[in-house]
Amino acid sequence: MSAPDLSQLSMHDLFRLETENQTQALTSGLLALERDPTAADHLEACMRAAHSLKGAARMVDVDAGVALAHSMEDFLVACQEGRVTLDQVQIDLLLEGVDLMMALTRNPDLDPGQSVGSRRPDVDAFIANLARALAQQGIATASEAAASPDLSDEPGSQPAPDAQIERETPKREMREREMRERETPERETPERETTERELPERETSDRVLRVTVDNLNRLLGLAGESLVESRWLKPFGQSLLRLKRLHYKSAKAIDSLRAALSHHALDERALAEISEAQRQILKCQHFLSERLVDLDASDRRSTRLAHRLYDQALACRMRPFADGVLKFPRMIRDVGRSLGKQVKLDIVGTATQVDRDILEKLEAPLGHLLRNAVDHGIETPEDRLTAGKTAEGVVCLEAHHSAGALQIIVSDDGRGIDLDKVRETVVKRRLANGKTAGRLSESELLEFLFLPGFTMKSEVTEISGRGVGLDVVQDMIKQVRGVVRISSQMGVGTRFHLQMPLTLSVVRTLLVEVGGEPYAFPLAYIARAVRLPREKIEILEGRQHFELDGQQIGLITAHQVFGRDESKYLSDDLSVVVLGEPRNRYGLVVDRFLGGRELVVQPLDSRLGKIKDISAAALMEDGSPILIVDVEDMIRSMEKLAHADRLNKVRRDTVSGGEKCRKRVLVVDDSLTVRELQRKLLDHHGYDIEVAVDGMDGWNAVRTGHFDLVVTDIDMPRMDGIELVALIKKDANLKGMPVVILSYKDRDDDRRRGLEAGADYYLTKGSFHDDTLLRAVVDLIGEAHA
């Protein structure tokens, strides 16, 4: 990701950036010193951070910041020289100074040309407290000597009395001289110095450019489109391979013709024409073979280039995991101290790249999980020692990429979750009776922790006990299309596993068909996708349900939710997508499943507003659009229908009394005009018609639906009619289905190929204008109504 263009920032904006960086360095160093108070490298890092803060504050006339940083620097120098040994009370005090420095940057008075005076009660109180801490060691500070900060290290200023600041120490004089030398270039080129501190060392020489997030999103969207477009070449190449096979068959046919005519006396002209036809066919074959090689090479280059472009555009949106978790070590330390617990945070995978939008949304749920780990998981030092553990507990936050997803794990080595206590709480809150709760598995019990208001703590504290937390965590993770799972072992610890997409610009989906149109459901929101036998459907209080894992799931059709004409499902099994939370789920009946697919998300035009039940769109490999379902919105739509008692029944055409079942015919043709002519003709005579736009679409339809007859064209993209007929006749479940080929081709060779592939009739498209097609349909499957 490109660094920010610092040249566009004001001096006070630069001061804010500088303060964020240096206070983070101070915090990290102080937390390390809490474990090893004499660590020279951490003391040096903290002292330099305080000194840099003082110089930055001086440049923008934030006098309170100068005084604050100077007092901290004095204290840290005393620690370096061995005159003060840090303890937890002093670490707390210095961390308070860090918070005060950050508060100064948020001061609304921090505007260009204005000065924030040093007389701030909170800053003065801090300086006084730090002075008292030094006085207990018999050491005086500059702040004790004067009400204003000691600025004696500025060139031209008068030094404070030696008795107050102890300038006589040679080591201190050498350090002050070194610092004055460093400060001079800061005053000369403050903007350049701040830029170098802000950027990593490897980037200081890079040229940077300010790019908005919207621009990056548009760039990523275009890169995604190029990736989709690049996939078009492969199916086109496959169609050319079919053309090559047709050329070969044409050459064989001419060879056969010449052999058949060899017994007849042919004049030289006829022989020459046949030879010329053979030469032209051979020439076409060679030319097509060469072009296929070129196309294959172009396909590989285009695909590689599209992937590289998409990867680079995606990389612009990525940030290291460390950027989003810098404040957590301090938070863990403070929460532990407030609870009387010793705990440290280990962060693994700080360099793992995370989509910036996901990283921003992770801050709140990760913060809650980490606080929970300290409050609920980690024991007191006494309890840990009794259990044979170290007095200090460990919370681990880990991030890595695996299986094409971002994996984040929050774990602790604490007491674990008491499943028996969870059962008791479930029964006490009347979420289940005792018998049912006793049968629940570990994973089912742990799911209750995500319910709103669910808590096992009897008292409410500032940290927990209100039952508001894990349900919010789960909701936030779902917002980024992720899932969260819990595992725990008593006495060993608890583990939360978060799995999220690498980026919000790509979504893994299940494609389904509803009313002849495809829709995409994000996999993160799908509980199950099942094939439901009709005999499993039950009627409870007038509503249709089915049982899944011991739970009754209400059925509703996608046609009703989307407001489309109601479908009649003719197959014995229904395609059902199960959506919703464990205790509030619905089974959405769709026409059929089309398979899983990764899609590049394309936001809808903002002028459209919010479209009911739809969140975004995407493009398929062939460039056709597909809508991505807003599952949360759809669940609300289903709840409204259920509460209003307006759920339609899943219907099926059956013979009942005077009702007759209509015969179903699948019409496969790439011509809209031809499809409509056939549909109107057969529909007028009572047949139930479904259409497919090419051979591939037709093959998918016959495999997932029930038809009495297929009528297909020959010349179609992706898969021609001959291949479709051959596939149907080779399939054990479909080979008994009659097939009619309807084509403009009326040659004996074409007719023979069609019948050899297994077609029951071969008709020409002139049959529309007489009863030939209708007679063939009646001959094969009978009248429209059984």
Secondary structure, 3 states (H helix, E strand, C coil): CCCCCHHHCCHHHHHHHHHHHHHHHHHHHHHHHHHCCCCHHHHHHHHHHHHHHHHHHHHCCEHHHHHHHHHHHHHHHHHHCCCCCCCHHHHHHHHHHHHHHHHHHCCCCCCCCCCECCCCHHHHHHHHHHHHHHHCCCCCCHHHHCCCCCCCCCCCCCCCCHHHHCCCCHHHHHHHHHHHHHHHHHHHCHHHHHHHHHCCHHHCCCCCCCCCHHHHHHHHHHHHHHHHHHCCHHHHHHHHHHHHHHHHHHHHHHHHHHHHHHHCCCCHHHHHHHHHHHHHHHHHHHHHHHHHHHHHHHHHHHHHHHHHHHHHHHHHCEEEHHHHCCCHHHHHHHHHHHCCCEEEEEEECCCCEEEHHHHHHHHHHHHHHHHHHHHHHCCCHHHHHHCCCCCEEEEEEEEEEECCEEEEEEEECCCCCCHHHHHHHHHHCCCCCHHHHHHCCHHHHHHHHHCCCCCCCCCCCCCCCCCCCHHHHHHHHHHCCCEEEEEEECCCEEEEEEEEECCCCEEEEEEEEECCEEEEEEHHHEEEEEEEEHHHCEEECCEEEEEECCEEEEEEEHHHHHCCCCCECCCCEEEEEEEEECCEEEEEEECEEEEEEEEECECCCHHHCCCCCEEEEEECCCCCEEEEECHHHHHHHHHHHHHCCCCCCCECCCCECCECCECEEEEECCCHHHHHHHHHHHHHCCCEEEEECCHHHHHHHHHHCCCCEEEECCCCCCCCHHHHHHHHHHCCCCCCCCEEEEECCCCHHHHHHHHHHCCCEEEEHHHHHCCHHHHHHHHHHCCCEC
